[in-house]
Amino acid sequence: MINKNLFWDIDINDLNFDKHARFVIGRVLTKGDLNDWFELKKKYGLKRIKQEVIQIRYLDKKTLNLLSLFFNIPKEKFRCYNTIQNNISGNFGITKKFNRPAGIGRFSSNEIICNSRARSKERFLRHLFFT
């Protein structure tokens, strides 16, 4: 059985392992251990895992490199690689109109303008805390 602690941030009872396969696979690959990997292979099979990892929007660089070598797929074929490349030139699709206030501040709609690439909460938070 896949470690339920990997899904600490969601209600495990609402998780449908078939419907949410891409989410489960991504979480196990980025946060799981070797035992979770073996359980993942039993549950989905290598063919399904390969299909899903290509479509995952975010994988860290180490996981991406490992999967690229393991499945013999060029990194350029992964959706997450293309997302990373698109965001290198921009700052995750977010343009600051004014300087951020010191510390934890409140932002009005005039302070941050989000363009069409900045739809996800994850990108927004990454921009705020890591730029």
OpenMM code with the backbone's topology and positions (N, CA, C; nanometers):
from openmm import Vec3, app, unit

residues = "MET ILE ASN LYS ASN LEU PHE TRP ASP ILE ASP ILE ASN ASP LEU ASN PHE ASP LYS HIS ALA ARG PHE VAL ILE GLY ARG VAL LEU THR LYS GLY ASP LEU ASN ASP TRP PHE GLU LEU LYS LYS LYS TYR GLY LEU LYS ARG ILE LYS GLN GLU VAL ILE GLN ILE ARG TYR LEU ASP LYS LYS THR LEU ASN LEU LEU SER LEU PHE PHE ASN ILE PRO LYS GLU LYS PHE ARG CYS TYR ASN THR ILE GLN ASN ASN ILE SER GLY ASN PHE GLY ILE THR LYS LYS PHE ASN ARG PRO ALA GLY ILE GLY ARG PHE SER SER ASN GLU ILE ILE CYS ASN SER ARG ALA ARG SER LYS GLU ARG PHE LEU ARG HIS LEU PHE PHE THR".split()
positions = [
    Vec3(0.0838, -0.1186, 0.0000),
    Vec3(0.0000, 0.0000, 0.0000),
    Vec3(0.0884, 0.1251, 0.0000),
    Vec3(0.0526, 0.2217, -0.0802),
    Vec3(0.1264, 0.3475, -0.0871),
    Vec3(0.1097, 0.4211, 0.0451),
    Vec3(0.2176, 0.4785, 0.0942),
    Vec3(0.2183, 0.5490, 0.2214),
    Vec3(0.1179, 0.6644, 0.2200),
    Vec3(0.0209, 0.6591, 0.3080),
    Vec3(-0.0829, 0.7624, 0.3139),
    Vec3(-0.0291, 0.8950, 0.3658),
    Vec3(0.0863, 0.8927, 0.4318),
    Vec3(0.1461, 1.0172, 0.4808),
    Vec3(0.1908, 1.1085, 0.3669),
    Vec3(0.2061, 1.0527, 0.2480),
    Vec3(0.2412, 1.1355, 0.1327),
    Vec3(0.1282, 1.2309, 0.0965),
    Vec3(0.0090, 1.1982, 0.1411),
    Vec3(-0.1091, 1.2776, 0.1074),
    Vec3(-0.1624, 1.3485, 0.2313),
    Vec3(-0.0716, 1.4021, 0.3093),
    Vec3(-0.1049, 1.4664, 0.4355),
    Vec3(-0.1931, 1.5892, 0.4167),
    Vec3(-0.1871, 1.6531, 0.3020),
    Vec3(-0.2568, 1.7791, 0.2808),
    Vec3(-0.3967, 1.7638, 0.2221),
    Vec3(-0.4386, 1.6406, 0.1965),
    Vec3(-0.5726, 1.6185, 0.1417),
    Vec3(-0.6430, 1.5110, 0.2230),
    Vec3(-0.7739, 1.5025, 0.2070),
    Vec3(-0.8511, 1.3970, 0.2722),
    Vec3(-0.8336, 1.2701, 0.1895),
    Vec3(-0.7661, 1.1735, 0.2472),
    Vec3(-0.7337, 1.0495, 0.1757),
    Vec3(-0.8595, 0.9743, 0.1341),
    Vec3(-0.9683, 0.9937, 0.2067),
    Vec3(-1.0937, 0.9259, 0.1731),
    Vec3(-1.1554, 0.9801, 0.0446),
    Vec3(-1.1226, 1.1039, 0.0098),
    Vec3(-1.1745, 1.1641, -0.1133),
    Vec3(-1.0863, 1.1353, -0.2347),
    Vec3(-0.9710, 1.0750, -0.2107),
    Vec3(-0.8770, 1.0482, -0.3191),
    Vec3(-0.9163, 0.9210, -0.3932),
    Vec3(-0.9431, 0.9347, -0.5214),
    Vec3(-0.9735, 0.8217, -0.6076),
    Vec3(-0.8448, 0.7884, -0.6839),
    Vec3(-0.7843, 0.6752, -0.6512),
    Vec3(-0.6534, 0.6417, -0.7073),
    Vec3(-0.6568, 0.6201, -0.8582),
    Vec3(-0.7729, 0.5893, -0.9139),
    Vec3(-0.7818, 0.5742, -1.0594),
    Vec3(-0.8042, 0.7090, -1.1271),
    Vec3(-0.8959, 0.7865, -1.0734),
    Vec3(-0.9289, 0.9161, -1.1315),
    Vec3(-0.8152, 1.0169, -1.1145),
    Vec3(-0.7471, 1.0113, -1.0016),
    Vec3(-0.6405, 1.1064, -0.9701),
    Vec3(-0.5014, 1.0436, -0.9852),
    Vec3(-0.4874, 0.9556, -1.0824),
    Vec3(-0.3616, 0.8815, -1.1006),
    Vec3(-0.2426, 0.9742, -1.1212),
    Vec3(-0.2581, 1.0770, -1.2002),
    Vec3(-0.1462, 1.1674, -1.2282),
    Vec3(-0.0981, 1.2357, -1.1002),
    Vec3(-0.1930, 1.2787, -1.0183),
    Vec3(-0.1578, 1.3414, -0.8907),
    Vec3(-0.0847, 1.2429, -0.8002),
    Vec3(-0.1380, 1.1213, -0.7899),
    Vec3(-0.0781, 1.0187, -0.7037),
    Vec3(0.0630, 0.9854, -0.7522),
    Vec3(0.0781, 0.9649, -0.8811),
    Vec3(0.2089, 0.9306, -0.9378),
    Vec3(0.3093, 1.0432, -0.9133),
    Vec3(0.2677, 1.1647, -0.9382),
    Vec3(0.3566, 1.2787, -0.9152),
    Vec3(0.3986, 1.2917, -0.7705),
    Vec3(0.3047, 1.2718, -0.6797),
    Vec3(0.3358, 1.2839, -0.5371),
    Vec3(0.4319, 1.1747, -0.4923),
    Vec3(0.4079, 1.0527, -0.5367),
    Vec3(0.4959, 0.9419, -0.4979),
    Vec3(0.6359, 0.9623, -0.5555),
    Vec3(0.6442, 1.0064, -0.6801),
    Vec3(0.7753, 1.0245, -0.7422),
    Vec3(0.8552, 1.1378, -0.6788),
    Vec3(0.7889, 1.2417, -0.6337),
    Vec3(0.8617, 1.3546, -0.5762),
    Vec3(0.8818, 1.3429, -0.4259),
    Vec3(0.7925, 1.2726, -0.3559),
    Vec3(0.8005, 1.2683, -0.2094),
    Vec3(0.8185, 1.1285, -0.1515),
    Vec3(0.7942, 1.0261, -0.2316),
    Vec3(0.7948, 0.8899, -0.1798),
    Vec3(0.9326, 0.8274, -0.1724),
    Vec3(0.9349, 0.7063, -0.1166),
    Vec3(1.0604, 0.6318, -0.1079),
    Vec3(1.0540, 0.5113, -0.2015),
    Vec3(1.1524, 0.4243, -0.1926),
    Vec3(1.1617, 0.3105, -0.2835),
    Vec3(1.0432, 0.2154, -0.2681),
    Vec3(0.9980, 0.1930, -0.1450),
    Vec3(0.8811, 0.1065, -0.1239),
    Vec3(0.7568, 0.1642, -0.1898),
    Vec3(0.7405, 0.2971, -0.1837),
    Vec3(0.6270, 0.3616, -0.2504),
    Vec3(0.6364, 0.3434, -0.4020),
    Vec3(0.7584, 0.3478, -0.4559),
    Vec3(0.7786, 0.3261, -0.5995),
    Vec3(0.7327, 0.1868, -0.6402),
    Vec3(0.7713, 0.0854, -0.5603),
    Vec3(0.7304, -0.0517, -0.5924),
    Vec3(0.5785, -0.0661, -0.5866),
    Vec3(0.5159, -0.0040, -0.4898),
    Vec3(0.3694, -0.0075, -0.4797),
    Vec3(0.3051, 0.0644, -0.5979),
    Vec3(0.3659, 0.1736, -0.6392),
    Vec3(0.3153, 0.2487, -0.7539),
    Vec3(0.3200, 0.1631, -0.8801),
    Vec3(0.4309, 0.0907, -0.8989),
    Vec3(0.4430, 0.0019, -1.0154),
    Vec3(0.3388, -0.1086, -1.0120),
    Vec3(0.3121, -0.1631, -0.8939),
    Vec3(0.2084, -0.2672, -0.8823),
    Vec3(0.0710, -0.2113, -0.9158),
    Vec3(0.0440, -0.0914, -0.8667),
    Vec3(-0.0888, -0.0308, -0.8821),
    Vec3(-0.1169, 0.0104, -1.0269),
    Vec3(-0.0205, 0.0778, -1.0913),
    Vec3(-0.0458, 0.1366, -1.2227),
    Vec3(0.0283, 0.0693, -1.3381),
    Vec3(0.1412, 0.0078, -1.3118),
    Vec3(0.2214, -0.0498, -1.4195),
    Vec3(0.3084, 0.0565, -1.4844),
    Vec3(0.4186, 0.0130, -1.5430),
    Vec3(0.5143, 0.1076, -1.6005),
    Vec3(0.4573, 0.1847, -1.7193),
    Vec3(0.3725, 0.1193, -1.7979),
    Vec3(0.3155, 0.1862, -1.9151),
    Vec3(0.2310, 0.3065, -1.8734),
    Vec3(0.1448, 0.2875, -1.7735),
    Vec3(0.0585, 0.3974, -1.7268),
    Vec3(0.1417, 0.5062, -1.6591),
    Vec3(0.2404, 0.4665, -1.5804),
    Vec3(0.3260, 0.5650, -1.5140),
    Vec3(0.3971, 0.6502, -1.6187),
    Vec3(0.4482, 0.5857, -1.7221),
    Vec3(0.5182, 0.6575, -1.8291),
    Vec3(0.4254, 0.7581, -1.8972),
    Vec3(0.3021, 0.7166, -1.9260),
    Vec3(0.2053, 0.8071, -1.9892),
    Vec3(0.1758, 0.9279, -1.9010),
    Vec3(0.1629, 0.9038, -1.7719),
    Vec3(0.1254, 1.0112, -1.6800),
    Vec3(0.2407, 1.1068, -1.6508),
    Vec3(0.3629, 1.0545, -1.6340),
    Vec3(0.4737, 1.1439, -1.5973),
    Vec3(0.5043, 1.2443, -1.7080),
    Vec3(0.4782, 1.2078, -1.8298),
    Vec3(0.5011, 1.3006, -1.9408),
    Vec3(0.4091, 1.4218, -1.9293),
    Vec3(0.2914, 1.4026, -1.8711),
    Vec3(0.1916, 1.5091, -1.8621),
    Vec3(0.1925, 1.5869, -1.7305),
    Vec3(0.2715, 1.5441, -1.6333),
    Vec3(0.2744, 1.6128, -1.5037),
    Vec3(0.3319, 1.7529, -1.5219),
    Vec3(0.2665, 1.8509, -1.4606),
    Vec3(0.3079, 1.9903, -1.4773),
    Vec3(0.4327, 2.0280, -1.3996),
    Vec3(0.4566, 1.9621, -1.2854),
    Vec3(0.5747, 1.9977, -1.2075),
    Vec3(0.6453, 1.8739, -1.1553),
    Vec3(0.7718, 1.8639, -1.1838),
    Vec3(0.8621, 1.7658, -1.1239),
    Vec3(0.9918, 1.8395, -1.0953),
    Vec3(1.0528, 1.8102, -0.9806),
    Vec3(1.1811, 1.8740, -0.9529),
    Vec3(1.2854, 1.8197, -1.0507),
    Vec3(1.3978, 1.8881, -1.0603),
    Vec3(1.4992, 1.8544, -1.1615),
    Vec3(1.5549, 1.7135, -1.1448),
    Vec3(1.5780, 1.6714, -1.0210),
    Vec3(1.6331, 1.5374, -0.9983),
    Vec3(1.5351, 1.4296, -1.0426),
    Vec3(1.4087, 1.4478, -1.0085),
    Vec3(1.3070, 1.3501, -1.0481),
    Vec3(1.2924, 1.3476, -1.1994),
    Vec3(1.2922, 1.4639, -1.2606),
    Vec3(1.2826, 1.4724, -1.4063),
    Vec3(1.3995, 1.4002, -1.4732),
    Vec3(1.5205, 1.4234, -1.4257),
    Vec3(1.6380, 1.3567, -1.4839),
    Vec3(1.6310, 1.2057, -1.4663),
    Vec3(1.5908, 1.1616, -1.3481),
    Vec3(1.5786, 1.0183, -1.3219),
    Vec3(1.4763, 0.9537, -1.4150),
    Vec3(1.3589, 1.0155, -1.4275),
    Vec3(1.2542, 0.9598, -1.5136),
    Vec3(1.2956, 0.9616, -1.6601),
    Vec3(1.3655, 1.0659, -1.7005),
    Vec3(1.4132, 1.0744, -1.8379),
    Vec3(1.5075, 0.9584, -1.8696),
    Vec3(1.5971, 0.9286, -1.7772),
    Vec3(1.6897, 0.8165, -1.7967),
    Vec3(1.6187, 0.6820, -1.7854),
    Vec3(1.5325, 0.6684, -1.6856),
    Vec3(1.4651, 0.5415, -1.6605),
    Vec3(1.3767, 0.5003, -1.7779),
    Vec3(1.2971, 0.5948, -1.8287),
    Vec3(1.2052, 0.5637, -1.9381),
    Vec3(1.2661, 0.5903, -2.0758),
    Vec3(1.3897, 0.6401, -2.0795),
    Vec3(1.4574, 0.6714, -2.2051),
    Vec3(1.3748, 0.7689, -2.2901),
    Vec3(1.3318, 0.8759, -2.2249),
    Vec3(1.2541, 0.9807, -2.2905),
    Vec3(1.3340, 1.1102, -2.2789),
    Vec3(1.3530, 1.1826, -2.3880),
    Vec3(1.4219, 1.3117, -2.3770),
    Vec3(1.3448, 1.4063, -2.2842),
    Vec3(1.4188, 1.4847, -2.2070),
    Vec3(1.3546, 1.5771, -2.1125),
    Vec3(1.2595, 1.6732, -2.1826),
    Vec3(1.2896, 1.7066, -2.3060),
    Vec3(1.2075, 1.8017, -2.3806),
    Vec3(1.0650, 1.7515, -2.4030),
    Vec3(1.0440, 1.6202, -2.3925),
    Vec3(0.9110, 1.5621, -2.4134),
    Vec3(0.8215, 1.5773, -2.2903),
    Vec3(0.8803, 1.6079, -2.1755),
    Vec3(0.8031, 1.6210, -2.0522),
    Vec3(0.7372, 1.7586, -2.0459),
    Vec3(0.6125, 1.7601, -2.0065),
    Vec3(0.5394, 1.8856, -1.9936),
    Vec3(0.6055, 1.9774, -1.8902),
    Vec3(0.6521, 1.9185, -1.7804),
    Vec3(0.7131, 2.0002, -1.6753),
    Vec3(0.8413, 2.0667, -1.7243),
    Vec3(0.9157, 2.0023, -1.8124),
    Vec3(1.0381, 2.0614, -1.8665),
    Vec3(1.0041, 2.1840, -1.9505),
    Vec3(0.9020, 2.1717, -2.0311),
    Vec3(0.8600, 2.2847, -2.1135),
    Vec3(0.8082, 2.3987, -2.0279),
    Vec3(0.7400, 2.3672, -1.9192),
    Vec3(0.6919, 2.4701, -1.8275),
    Vec3(0.8096, 2.5420, -1.7636),
    Vec3(0.9102, 2.4657, -1.7214),
    Vec3(1.0296, 2.5253, -1.6610),
    Vec3(1.0985, 2.6173, -1.7617),
    Vec3(1.1137, 2.5725, -1.8855),
    Vec3(1.1810, 2.6528, -1.9872),
    Vec3(1.1041, 2.7806, -2.0166),
    Vec3(0.9721, 2.7737, -2.0180),
    Vec3(0.8916, 2.8930, -2.0421),
    Vec3(0.9059, 2.9938, -1.9292),
    Vec3(0.9289, 2.9452, -1.8080),
    Vec3(0.9350, 3.0341, -1.6931),
    Vec3(1.0744, 3.0875, -1.6650),
    Vec3(1.1758, 3.0360, -1.7324),
    Vec3(1.3115, 3.0848, -1.7081),
    Vec3(1.3250, 3.2287, -1.7558),
    Vec3(1.2720, 3.2579, -1.8715),
    Vec3(1.2863, 3.3924, -1.9252),
    Vec3(1.1981, 3.4924, -1.8521),
    Vec3(1.0838, 3.4478, -1.8063),
    Vec3(0.9955, 3.5352, -1.7309),
    Vec3(1.0080, 3.5045, -1.5838),
    Vec3(0.9375, 3.5775, -1.5038),
    Vec3(0.9427, 3.5511, -1.3608),
    Vec3(0.8133, 3.4824, -1.3198),
    Vec3(0.7943, 3.3621, -1.3709),
    Vec3(0.6774, 3.2790, -1.3450),
    Vec3(0.5491, 3.3469, -1.3899),
    Vec3(0.5577, 3.4345, -1.4883),
    Vec3(0.4387, 3.4951, -1.5442),
    Vec3(0.3799, 3.6058, -1.4611),
    Vec3(0.4519, 3.6532, -1.3620),
    Vec3(0.3982, 3.7572, -1.2748),
    Vec3(0.4845, 3.8815, -1.2900),
    Vec3(0.4203, 3.9930, -1.3075),
    Vec3(0.4908, 4.1186, -1.3194),
    Vec3(0.4602, 4.2033, -1.1975),
    Vec3(0.5647, 4.2496, -1.1314),
    Vec3(0.5437, 4.3375, -1.0167),
    Vec3(0.5304, 4.4798, -1.0683),
    Vec3(0.4286, 4.5473, -1.0231),
    Vec3(0.4109, 4.6851, -1.0630),
    Vec3(0.4860, 4.7779, -0.9672),
    Vec3(0.4844, 4.7446, -0.8387),
    Vec3(0.5552, 4.8213, -0.7367),
    Vec3(0.6418, 4.7275, -0.6559),
    Vec3(0.7356, 4.7826, -0.5825),
    Vec3(0.8175, 4.7012, -0.4934),
    Vec3(0.7312, 4.6434, -0.3830),
    Vec3(0.7676, 4.5242, -0.3419),
    Vec3(0.6961, 4.4592, -0.2326),
    Vec3(0.7243, 4.5315, -0.1026),
    Vec3(0.6256, 4.5458, -0.0162),
    Vec3(0.6527, 4.6037, 0.1151),
    Vec3(0.7383, 4.5082, 0.1972),
    Vec3(0.8115, 4.5616, 0.2927),
    Vec3(0.8966, 4.4790, 0.3775),
    Vec3(0.8111, 4.3878, 0.4636),
    Vec3(0.8619, 4.2683, 0.4892),
    Vec3(0.7886, 4.1742, 0.5739),
    Vec3(0.6659, 4.1211, 0.5038),
    Vec3(0.5735, 4.0761, 0.5812),
    Vec3(0.4487, 4.0246, 0.5252),
    Vec3(0.3556, 4.1420, 0.5059),
    Vec3(0.3266, 4.1706, 0.3836),
    Vec3(0.2416, 4.2845, 0.3544),
    Vec3(0.1167, 4.2430, 0.2825),
    Vec3(0.0257, 4.3343, 0.2735),
    Vec3(-0.0964, 4.3091, 0.1974),
    Vec3(-0.0780, 4.3703, 0.0598),
    Vec3(-0.1257, 4.3001, -0.0383),
    Vec3(-0.1103, 4.3459, -0.1754),
    Vec3(-0.2461, 4.3862, -0.2305),
    Vec3(-0.2510, 4.5014, -0.2900),
    Vec3(-0.3741, 4.5407, -0.3574),
    Vec3(-0.3656, 4.4939, -0.5017),
    Vec3(-0.4750, 4.5023, -0.5713),
    Vec3(-0.4758, 4.4553, -0.7099),
    Vec3(-0.3838, 4.5383, -0.7982),
    Vec3(-0.3500, 4.6593, -0.7568),
    Vec3(-0.2597, 4.7429, -0.8358),
    Vec3(-0.1140, 4.7040, -0.8201),
    Vec3(-0.0818, 4.6306, -0.7143),
    Vec3(0.0582, 4.5998, -0.6876),
    Vec3(0.1100, 4.4817, -0.7675),
    Vec3(0.0244, 4.3878, -0.7986),
    Vec3(0.0686, 4.2708, -0.8737),
    Vec3(-0.0271, 4.2501, -0.9899),
    Vec3(0.0302, 4.2379, -1.1063),
    Vec3(-0.0511, 4.2104, -1.2241),
    Vec3(-0.0171, 4.0699, -1.2699),
    Vec3(-0.1163, 3.9834, -1.2744),
    Vec3(-0.0936, 3.8450, -1.3158),
    Vec3(-0.1345, 3.8303, -1.4611),
    Vec3(-0.0438, 3.7810, -1.5425),
    Vec3(-0.0822, 3.7572, -1.6807),
    Vec3(-0.1349, 3.6149, -1.6962),
    Vec3(-0.1625, 3.5742, -1.8158),
    Vec3(-0.2303, 3.4463, -1.8386),
    Vec3(-0.1488, 3.3256, -1.7944),
    Vec3(-0.0151, 3.3361, -1.7875),
    Vec3(0.0660, 3.2224, -1.7446),
    Vec3(0.0703, 3.2074, -1.5934),
    Vec3(0.0177, 3.3029, -1.5211),
    Vec3(0.0285, 3.3009, -1.3748),
    Vec3(-0.1015, 3.2585, -1.3098),
    Vec3(-0.1666, 3.1607, -1.3640),
    Vec3(-0.2941, 3.1170, -1.3110),
    Vec3(-0.2795, 3.0316, -1.1859),
    Vec3(-0.1725, 2.9599, -1.1745),
    Vec3(-0.1643, 2.8651, -1.0640),
    Vec3(-0.1147, 2.9312, -0.9365),
    Vec3(-0.1700, 2.8867, -0.8280),
    Vec3(-0.1325, 2.9364, -0.6961),
    Vec3(0.0139, 2.9055, -0.6669),
    Vec3(0.0598, 2.7899, -0.7124),
    Vec3(0.1972, 2.7494, -0.6867),
    Vec3(0.2962, 2.8472, -0.7486),
    Vec3(0.2747, 2.8858, -0.8718),
    Vec3(0.3638, 2.9809, -0.9370),
    Vec3(0.3622, 3.1147, -0.8644),
    Vec3(0.2454, 3.1581, -0.8244),
    Vec3(0.2315, 3.2844, -0.7541),
    Vec3(0.3111, 3.2823, -0.6236),
    Vec3(0.2969, 3.1746, -0.5469),
    Vec3(0.3681, 3.1647, -0.4198),
    Vec3(0.5186, 3.1538, -0.4411),
    Vec3(0.5606, 3.0765, -0.5427),
    Vec3(0.7030, 3.0664, -0.5726),
    Vec3(0.7611, 3.2037, -0.6043),
    Vec3(0.6869, 3.2812, -0.6808),
    Vec3(0.7339, 3.4142, -0.7174),
    Vec3(0.7465, 3.5035, -0.5939),
    Vec3(0.6476, 3.5009, -0.5084),
    Vec3(0.6504, 3.5874, -0.3908),
    Vec3(0.7635, 3.5540, -0.2952),
    Vec3(0.7908, 3.4255, -0.2771),
    Vec3(0.8871, 3.3862, -0.1753),
    Vec3(1.0273, 3.3603, -0.2271),
    Vec3(1.0457, 3.3407, -0.3569),
    Vec3(1.1779, 3.3024, -0.4059),
    Vec3(1.2378, 3.3993, -0.5070),
    Vec3(1.1755, 3.5150, -0.5271),
    Vec3(1.2368, 3.6132, -0.6177),
    Vec3(1.2699, 3.7388, -0.5426),
] * unit.nanometer
topology = app.Topology()
chain = topology.addChain("A")
for resn in residues:
    res = topology.addResidue(resn, chain)
    for name in ("N", "CA", "C"):
        topology.addAtom(name, app.Element.getBySymbol(name[0]), res)
